């Protein structure tokens, strides 16, 4: 097949494919925030109110006037009268005068007349009594825990009358101000952001129980080959179960797409054309596995060429595994032909299918991807001029967690053939060997792209 005489690098091929696609116009839907993990925001999310919406304590301690603590130290402490306790979940009606303090707990609403909080560690009780100022026996005061307060039928004010403060605090210290986290009207989540647990928490903190997200791109998956049967079947001699439809379906879901399986197509060009044409009409991206190499029975390129212009852009990528990859754009949609070997298909899907899905979702192509640095355990040979991807198993280094700058992980290469799916099952990630290298030596630090 003449295309294999002019192999493009993976970066060149991916860039050509993405450039040939029209600017995406993602459709939008509104879903429950609780169901939005992994989805991509379609619109900017603006805060409907400030957060926090009231001044609140960041620590357990005493709310007070900061000026009452100026100059306080262990050798020259300040003394304040305690006049009450702020109840959690309620607006305090306590009016603090100079020389007074009120017990407050983390998250409690700051009295309007207070401007700082001194934490408990810098205070000591010097007297006990009631709120009318009658002195007590002077035993140490231990604030009640939240659990103890909840068990009480009533919440009596503490009987403390005076505290000793051994540390000065500034105005606003240990206080979360109104709008300190976000301001009203602030864009807190931009469009094109993949929603993580933190984003879900932020939305819930603002009372936003629904969020507008990009609809999942529909990705058609077609397996081909007379020898391929469904996983629930018992293969006859010469037959294999369909692996690619399911590994790729999982990858599509993980990347943010909606997989649609079109079954197994026999080695018949006309049938393949019919199935591919239907998948292209119904989906945003079409993936065909097997039928991409230089064989008399292979027909993927011919079937793709019948779908519309510009058609096949790349047939053959200078990479191992996955050299006979086909990249095409037909009627404004990407069509990708993957090798039939499961390892090759999955590796190439990581490098080409996932970026197309991310583009359809409106995600930036330069967003961070999960990876880590590890030390290679043995030499890995490679052919100069070709980009190789090697599966590796990660092991904690003997120096892991020692705190002396030792490496965190060791990367052990897994050498296998491209049709052995359990070589990837045993792997934690992939290591790229660039085309200008003859391999990587043991002891080198490598970037491991996590699977």
C-alpha positions as CSV (number, residue, x, y, z in Angstrom):
1,X,0.0,0.0,0.0
2,X,1.8,3.2,-1.1
3,X,0.6,5.3,1.9
4,X,3.0,3.4,4.1
5,X,5.9,4.8,2.2
6,X,5.2,8.3,3.6
7,X,4.6,7.9,7.3
8,X,3.8,11.0,9.4
9,X,4.9,11.4,13.0
10,X,2.1,11.1,15.6
11,X,2.2,14.8,16.3
12,X,2.0,15.7,12.6
13,X,-0.8,13.3,12.0
14,X,-2.9,14.4,15.0
15,X,-2.3,18.1,14.2
16,X,-3.4,17.5,10.5
17,X,-6.6,15.7,11.7
18,X,-7.6,18.3,14.2
19,X,-6.9,21.2,11.7
20,X,-9.1,19.5,9.1
21,X,-12.1,19.4,11.4
22,X,-14.5,22.4,11.5
23,X,-14.8,24.5,14.6
24,X,-16.9,22.5,17.0
25,X,-20.4,23.8,17.9
26,X,-21.2,21.8,21.0
27,X,-24.8,21.2,21.9
28,X,-25.9,22.0,25.5
29,X,-28.0,20.3,28.1
30,X,-28.8,21.0,31.7
31,X,-28.3,18.2,34.2
32,X,-28.4,17.7,38.0
33,X,-25.1,18.8,39.6
34,X,-24.9,15.5,41.4
35,X,-24.7,13.8,38.0
36,X,-22.2,16.1,36.5
37,X,-18.8,14.5,37.5
38,X,-16.6,14.4,34.4
39,X,-18.9,16.5,32.3
40,X,-17.8,19.7,30.6
41,X,-19.3,23.1,31.4
42,X,-21.1,24.7,28.4
43,X,-21.6,28.2,29.9
44,X,-19.8,30.4,32.4
45,X,-21.0,29.8,35.9
46,X,-21.6,33.0,37.8
47,X,-22.0,33.2,41.6
48,X,-25.6,34.2,42.5
49,X,-24.4,35.6,45.8
50,X,-21.1,36.1,47.6
51,X,-19.4,33.2,49.5
52,X,-19.3,33.3,52.4
53,X,-22.5,35.2,52.6
54,X,-21.8,36.4,56.2
55,X,-18.6,37.1,58.2
56,X,-17.7,33.8,59.9
57,X,-15.1,32.5,62.2
58,X,-12.3,30.4,60.7
59,X,-11.3,28.9,64.0
60,X,-12.6,27.9,67.5
61,X,-11.9,30.8,69.8
62,X,-13.3,34.2,70.9
63,X,-14.8,36.9,68.8
64,X,-13.7,40.4,70.0
65,X,-12.4,43.8,69.1
66,X,-8.9,43.5,67.7
67,X,-7.9,46.7,69.5
68,X,-8.5,45.0,72.8
69,X,-5.6,42.7,72.1
70,X,-3.0,45.1,70.9
71,X,0.3,44.5,72.7
72,X,-0.9,41.3,74.3
73,X,1.8,38.7,74.9
74,X,2.7,35.8,77.3
75,X,4.5,38.2,79.6
76,X,1.8,40.9,79.3
77,X,-1.6,39.3,78.6
78,X,-4.8,41.1,77.9
79,X,-7.9,40.4,79.9
80,X,-11.4,40.4,78.5
81,X,-14.8,39.6,80.0
82,X,-16.7,36.8,78.3
83,X,-20.4,37.7,77.9
84,X,-21.8,34.7,76.0
85,X,-21.5,32.2,73.2
86,X,-22.5,32.3,69.5
87,X,-24.9,29.5,68.6
88,X,-24.1,27.6,65.5
89,X,-26.5,28.2,62.6
90,X,-28.0,31.3,64.1
91,X,-27.5,35.0,63.8
92,X,-26.0,36.3,67.0
93,X,-27.8,39.2,68.7
94,X,-24.8,39.9,71.0
95,X,-23.5,43.5,71.1
96,X,-19.8,43.5,72.1
97,X,-18.4,46.5,73.9
98,X,-14.7,47.3,74.4
99,X,-13.2,44.8,76.8
100,X,-15.7,42.1,76.0
101,X,-15.4,38.8,74.1
102,X,-17.8,36.0,73.1
103,X,-17.1,32.3,72.6
104,X,-17.4,31.3,68.9
105,X,-16.8,28.0,67.0
106,X,-15.5,27.4,63.5
107,X,-18.1,28.5,61.0
108,X,-20.1,30.5,63.5
109,X,-21.4,33.9,62.4
110,X,-19.3,36.8,63.7
111,X,-21.3,39.3,65.8
112,X,-21.6,42.6,63.9
113,X,-19.7,44.5,66.5
114,X,-16.7,42.0,66.5
115,X,-13.8,42.3,63.9
116,X,-11.4,39.4,64.8
117,X,-11.1,36.0,66.5
118,X,-8.4,34.9,68.8
119,X,-8.0,31.1,68.8
120,X,-8.4,29.0,71.9
121,X,-4.7,28.0,72.0
122,X,-3.8,31.6,72.9
123,X,-6.4,32.0,75.7
124,X,-6.8,30.8,79.3
125,X,-9.7,31.1,81.6
126,X,-8.9,33.0,84.8
127,X,-12.3,33.0,86.5
128,X,-15.7,31.4,86.5
129,X,-19.0,32.9,87.3
130,X,-22.3,33.8,85.7
131,X,-23.2,36.3,83.1
132,X,-23.9,38.9,85.8
133,X,-20.2,39.0,86.6
134,X,-20.2,37.1,90.0
135,X,-16.8,35.5,90.2
136,X,-16.4,31.7,90.4
137,X,-13.8,29.4,91.8
138,X,-11.2,30.1,89.1
139,X,-11.1,26.5,87.7
140,X,-10.0,26.1,84.1
141,X,-12.8,26.5,81.5
142,X,-13.1,23.8,78.8
143,X,-15.4,24.8,75.9
144,X,-18.1,22.3,75.1
145,X,-17.7,20.2,71.9
146,X,-20.3,20.6,69.2
147,X,-21.5,17.0,69.9
148,X,-22.0,17.9,73.6
149,X,-23.8,21.1,72.7
150,X,-26.2,19.1,70.4
151,X,-27.0,16.7,73.2
152,X,-28.2,19.5,75.4
153,X,-31.9,20.4,75.5
154,X,-31.0,24.0,75.9
155,X,-27.9,26.0,75.1
156,X,-27.1,27.8,78.3
157,X,-24.5,30.6,77.9
158,X,-21.1,29.8,79.4
159,X,-20.6,30.8,82.9
160,X,-17.1,32.2,82.2
161,X,-16.4,35.8,83.1
162,X,-12.8,36.5,82.1
163,X,-10.1,35.2,79.7
164,X,-6.4,35.8,79.5
165,X,-5.1,36.4,76.0
166,X,-1.4,35.9,75.3
167,X,-1.3,36.9,71.6
168,X,-2.4,40.0,69.8
169,X,-4.7,39.6,66.7
170,X,-5.2,42.0,63.8
171,X,-8.5,43.2,62.4
172,X,-10.0,40.4,60.3
173,X,-7.6,37.7,61.7
174,X,-9.2,34.2,61.8
175,X,-12.3,35.6,60.1
176,X,-13.7,34.7,56.7
177,X,-15.1,37.9,55.2
178,X,-18.2,38.2,53.1
179,X,-17.2,37.4,49.5
180,X,-13.7,36.3,50.4
181,X,-14.1,33.1,48.5
182,X,-16.2,34.5,45.6
183,X,-17.9,37.7,44.8
184,X,-21.5,38.0,43.7
185,X,-21.6,37.8,39.9
186,X,-18.0,36.4,39.7
187,X,-17.4,33.7,37.0
188,X,-16.4,30.8,39.3
189,X,-16.3,28.1,36.6
190,X,-15.5,29.0,33.0
191,X,-17.0,27.2,30.0
192,X,-14.9,24.3,28.8
193,X,-14.0,23.0,32.2
194,X,-14.2,19.3,33.1
195,X,-16.2,19.1,36.3
196,X,-14.3,17.5,39.2
197,X,-15.4,16.8,42.8
198,X,-14.2,20.3,43.8
199,X,-16.5,22.0,41.2
200,X,-19.5,20.0,42.4
201,X,-18.8,21.1,45.9
202,X,-18.5,24.7,44.8
203,X,-21.8,24.6,42.9
204,X,-23.6,23.1,45.9
205,X,-22.1,25.8,48.1
206,X,-23.8,28.3,45.9
207,X,-27.1,26.4,45.8
208,X,-26.7,25.6,42.1
209,X,-28.3,22.1,41.9
210,X,-28.3,22.1,38.1
211,X,-25.5,23.0,35.6
212,X,-25.4,23.5,31.9
213,X,-23.0,21.0,30.3
214,X,-21.9,20.0,26.8
215,X,-23.7,17.0,25.4
216,X,-21.6,14.0,25.1
217,X,-20.3,13.5,21.5
218,X,-21.8,10.3,20.0
219,X,-19.0,8.0,19.0
220,X,-19.8,5.0,16.6
221,X,-17.7,1.9,17.2
222,X,-17.4,-0.7,14.4
223,X,-15.4,-4.0,14.7
224,X,-14.6,-5.9,11.5
225,X,-13.4,-9.3,10.6
226,X,-14.8,-12.8,9.8
227,X,-12.8,-14.2,12.7
228,X,-14.3,-11.9,15.4
229,X,-17.3,-13.1,17.5
230,X,-19.2,-11.6,20.4
231,X,-17.7,-12.0,23.9
232,X,-20.6,-14.2,25.1
233,X,-19.9,-16.7,22.3
234,X,-17.6,-19.7,22.5
235,X,-15.0,-19.1,19.7
236,X,-14.5,-21.9,17.2
237,X,-10.9,-22.7,16.1
238,X,-9.6,-19.6,14.3
239,X,-12.0,-17.2,15.9
240,X,-11.5,-14.6,18.7
241,X,-13.8,-12.6,20.9
242,X,-14.4,-8.9,20.2
243,X,-12.2,-7.0,22.6
244,X,-11.9,-3.6,20.9
245,X,-15.5,-2.6,21.0
246,X,-15.4,-2.8,24.7
247,X,-12.0,-1.3,25.5
248,X,-12.7,1.5,23.1
249,X,-16.2,2.0,24.5
250,X,-14.7,2.4,28.0
251,X,-12.1,4.9,26.7
252,X,-14.8,6.9,24.9
253,X,-16.8,7.1,28.1
254,X,-13.8,8.1,30.2
255,X,-12.9,10.8,27.6
256,X,-16.5,12.2,27.8
257,X,-18.2,10.7,24.8
258,X,-21.2,8.4,24.4
259,X,-20.2,5.1,22.7
260,X,-22.6,3.5,20.2
261,X,-21.7,0.0,19.2
262,X,-22.6,-1.0,15.6
263,X,-21.5,-4.6,16.0
264,X,-19.1,-6.8,14.1
265,X,-19.0,-6.4,10.3
266,X,-17.9,-9.2,8.1
267,X,-15.1,-8.8,5.5
268,X,-17.4,-7.5,2.9
269,X,-16.8,-4.0,1.4
270,X,-20.4,-3.3,0.5
271,X,-21.7,-4.2,4.0
272,X,-18.9,-2.2,5.6
273,X,-19.9,0.9,3.5
274,X,-23.5,0.6,4.6
275,X,-22.7,0.3,8.3
276,X,-20.1,3.1,8.2
277,X,-22.4,5.4,6.3
278,X,-25.2,4.8,8.9
279,X,-22.7,5.4,11.8
280,X,-21.5,8.6,10.2
281,X,-25.0,10.0,9.9
282,X,-25.9,9.2,13.5
283,X,-22.6,10.0,15.2
284,X,-20.1,12.8,15.7
285,X,-17.1,10.5,15.3
286,X,-16.7,7.0,13.9
287,X,-14.1,4.4,14.9
288,X,-13.4,1.3,12.8
289,X,-11.1,-1.4,14.2
290,X,-9.2,-3.9,12.0
291,X,-9.0,-3.8,8.2
292,X,-6.4,-1.0,8.2
293,X,-3.2,-2.8,7.2
294,X,-1.8,-3.7,3.8
295,X,-3.8,-6.8,3.1
296,X,-5.8,-8.0,0.2
297,X,-8.9,-8.4,2.5
298,X,-8.5,-5.0,4.2
299,X,-11.2,-2.6,3.2
300,X,-11.4,0.1,5.8
301,X,-9.6,2.8,3.7
302,X,-11.9,2.1,0.7
303,X,-15.0,2.2,2.9
304,X,-13.9,5.5,4.4
305,X,-13.1,7.0,1.0
306,X,-16.7,6.5,0.0
307,X,-18.1,8.7,2.8
308,X,-17.2,12.1,1.4
309,X,-14.5,14.8,1.2
310,X,-11.8,15.3,2.0
311,X,-11.6,11.6,3.0
312,X,-8.4,9.9,4.1
313,X,-5.8,12.3,5.3
314,X,-3.3,9.9,6.8
315,X,-2.8,6.2,6.2
316,X,0.2,5.1,8.2
317,X,1.8,6.7,11.3
318,X,5.4,6.4,12.3
319,X,4.7,4.8,15.6
320,X,4.8,1.4,17.3
321,X,2.4,0.0,18.1
322,X,-0.2,1.2,15.6
323,X,1.6,1.9,12.3
324,X,-1.4,1.2,10.0
325,X,-3.6,3.8,11.5
326,X,-6.1,5.7,9.2
327,X,-7.1,9.3,10.0
328,X,-9.9,10.8,7.9
329,X,-12.4,13.6,7.8
330,X,-15.7,13.0,5.9
331,X,-18.4,15.6,5.7
332,X,-16.9,17.5,8.6
333,X,-16.6,14.5,10.9
334,X,-13.6,12.5,12.0
335,X,-13.3,8.9,11.0
336,X,-10.5,6.8,12.4
337,X,-9.4,3.4,11.4
338,X,-7.5,1.5,14.2
339,X,-5.4,-1.6,14.0
340,X,-7.2,-4.8,15.1
341,X,-4.7,-5.9,17.7
342,X,-6.2,-4.8,21.1
343,X,-3.0,-3.2,22.5
344,X,-2.4,-1.2,19.3
345,X,-6.0,-0.1,19.1
346,X,-6.1,1.1,22.7
347,X,-2.7,2.9,22.5
348,X,-3.7,4.7,19.3
349,X,-7.1,5.5,20.7
350,X,-5.4,7.3,23.6
351,X,-3.3,9.3,21.2
352,X,-5.9,10.1,18.5
353,X,-9.5,9.3,19.6
354,X,-9.4,11.0,23.0
355,X,-8.1,14.3,21.6
356,X,-10.9,14.4,19.0
357,X,-13.5,13.8,21.7
358,X,-12.0,16.5,23.8
359,X,-12.1,18.9,20.9
360,X,-15.8,18.1,20.3
361,X,-16.3,18.9,24.0
362,X,-14.6,22.3,23.7
363,X,-11.7,21.4,26.0
364,X,-8.4,23.0,25.3
365,X,-5.9,20.7,23.8
366,X,-3.1,21.7,26.2
367,X,-4.9,20.9,29.4
368,X,-2.9,18.9,31.9
369,X,-3.0,15.1,31.6
370,X,-2.4,12.6,34.4
371,X,1.3,11.6,34.4
372,X,4.3,11.2,36.7
373,X,8.0,10.8,36.6
374,X,9.6,7.4,37.3
375,X,13.0,5.8,37.0
376,X,13.3,3.2,34.3
377,X,14.5,-0.2,35.7
378,X,16.1,-1.7,32.5
379,X,17.2,-0.6,29.1
380,X,14.5,-0.2,26.4
381,X,15.7,-0.4,22.8
382,X,14.0,1.5,20.0
383,X,14.4,2.1,16.3
384,X,15.6,5.6,15.5
385,X,13.2,7.6,13.4
386,X,10.1,5.9,14.9
387,X,8.1,6.9,18.0
388,X,7.6,4.0,20.4
389,X,5.2,3.7,23.3
390,X,6.1,1.1,25.9
391,X,3.7,-0.2,28.6
392,X,5.2,0.0,32.1
393,X,4.3,-1.3,35.6
394,X,5.0,1.2,38.5
395,X,6.6,0.1,41.7
396,X,7.4,2.3,44.8
397,X,11.1,3.1,44.9
398,X,13.0,1.8,48.0
399,X,13.5,5.5,48.8
400,X,9.8,6.3,48.4
401,X,8.7,8.6,51.2
402,X,12.1,8.9,52.8
403,X,12.1,12.7,52.4
404,X,15.7,12.8,51.1
405,X,14.9,13.5,47.4
406,X,14.8,9.9,46.4
407,X,12.7,8.9,43.4
408,X,9.1,8.1,44.1
409,X,8.5,5.3,41.6
410,X,10.3,2.7,39.4
411,X,9.0,2.0,35.9
412,X,9.3,-1.6,34.8
413,X,8.8,-2.1,31.1
414,X,6.3,-4.8,30.0
415,X,7.5,-6.4,26.7
416,X,4.8,-8.1,24.7
417,X,3.2,-8.4,21.3
418,X,0.4,-6.0,20.3
419,X,-2.4,-8.6,20.4
420,X,-1.9,-9.5,24.0
421,X,-4.5,-7.4,25.9
422,X,-3.3,-8.5,29.4
423,X,0.0,-6.8,28.8
424,X,-2.0,-3.6,29.2
425,X,-4.0,-5.0,32.1
426,X,-0.7,-5.5,34.0
427,X,0.4,-1.9,33.1
428,X,-0.1,1.3,35.0
429,X,1.0,3.6,32.1
430,X,2.8,4.2,28.9
431,X,6.3,5.7,28.2
432,X,7.1,7.5,25.0
433,X,10.4,6.9,23.3
434,X,10.9,9.9,20.9
435,X,11.9,9.2,17.3
436,X,15.3,10.7,17.6
437,X,16.4,8.2,20.3
438,X,17.7,4.7,19.9
439,X,16.1,3.7,23.2
440,X,16.2,4.7,26.9
441,X,18.8,3.5,29.3
442,X,18.1,2.0,32.7
443,X,18.2,4.6,35.5
444,X,16.8,7.4,33.3
445,X,13.8,9.4,34.5
446,X,10.8,9.0,32.2
447,X,7.4,10.5,32.0
448,X,4.7,7.9,32.5
449,X,1.3,8.7,31.0
450,X,-1.1,7.0,33.3
451,X,-3.7,4.7,31.8
